[in-house]
Amino acid sequence: MTAHRQRLWPIKLSFLALVAADAVGVSFLPVYARGLGQVWGLLSPEAAAGLPVSLFWLMVAAAQLSVPLWLPERGQRGLTRAAQATVSVCLLGAALAPSVEALILCRAIAGFAYGVAMILVQDALLRAYPPEARTERRASILACSSAAPWPEP
C-alpha cells in the first residue's frame, strides 16, 4: 500500500462507520417519532414518523449546497474531522434523546454535519486519485455488477 493510500484509509473507514451508524439509527426513528402526532396534534402519525428522516436529508441537502460557498476559507482536514465528530455526537444524542423534539434536533444537526462530511470526503477522494484511476475503478465495478447473474423471479 502506498503512503498516499495509507493516508486516505482512515477517512474512508471513518466515513463508512458514520454511514453504517446512521443507517442503523434511521431504521428505529419512525417508531419513536410517531409520538409527535400526539404531542403536536397537527401531524398524523405517518407524517410524524417520517419527519426525522425527512429533516435529516433536507439538512444534508442544505449542507451540500452551502459547503462550496464557505469551504475555501477553512482547512479541509480539520473541517472533515469536526464534521465527523459532530455526526458521532449527534447520533449518540439521538440515541439518548429524552424527548422526540430533542431527537429531531439531534437528527437535524447530524444531517447538516453528515452532508458536510460527505462533500469533504468525496472531495478528498477525488483529489487523491487521478481521473484515469477513477475511470478504471468505475469500469471494474460496472464489469462486476454486469457479470453477476440476476436472480430469476
C-alpha positions, -999 to +999 in steps of 0.1 A: +000+000+000+014+034-010+018+062+015-009+081-003-034+053+002-024+048+038-032+084+044-067+080+029-079+048+046-088+064+079-110+089+061-127+061+042-131+039+072-145+067+095-170+077+068-181+041+064-186+039+101-207+071+101-229+058+072-234+024+089-243+040+123-267+064+106-283+036+086-289+016+118-303+046+136-327+055+108-344+022+110-356+029+145-366+066+142-401+062+128-411+041+158-401+069+182-413+098+161-449+086+159-454+102+193-451+136+177-486+133+164-499+131+199-476+159+212-482+184+185-516+174+173-511+189+138-493+159+125-507+125+116-487+095+130-475+088+094-462+123+089-446+123+123-429+090+116-413+104+085-403+138+099-369+130+115-357+112+083-370+139+060-355+166+081-322+148+082-320+146+044-332+181+040-303+193+062-279+170+042-290+188+010-286+222+027-251+214+037-242+202+003-255+234-013-237+256+012-203+239+016-189+253-017-196+288-005-175+287+027-151+257+022-122+276+006-118+297+037-112+268+060-088+238+063-104+207+048-088+181+071-098+198+103-133+205+090-137+169+080-128+157+115-151+183+130-180+172+108-174+136+116-172+142+153-204+163+152-222+135+134-210+110+160-220+132+190-254+139+174-260+102+167-253+095+203-276+124+213-304+110+191-300+076+208-302+091+242-327+119+234-351+124+263-379+137+240-390+135+204-381+172+199-346+165+211-344+136+188-354+157+158-329+185+167-301+159+170-310+144+137-311+179+120-277+188+133-263+154+124-278+158+089-260+190+083-227+177+096-232+145+076-237+165+044-205+185+051-185+153+059-199+136+027-188+165+005-154+168+021-147+131+019-158+129-017-136+159-025-106+144-007-110+111-027-114+130-060-083+149-053-064+118-043-070+097-074-063+109-109-091+107-135-077+075-151-077+057-118-113+067-111-124+056-145-106+023-142-122+017-108-157+025-121-152+003-150-142-026-128-172-021-106-195-019-136-180-051-150-185-069-118-221-058-114-229-066-151-213-100-149-232-110-118-262-132-126-296-118-118-319-139-098-350-151-117-384-142-102 
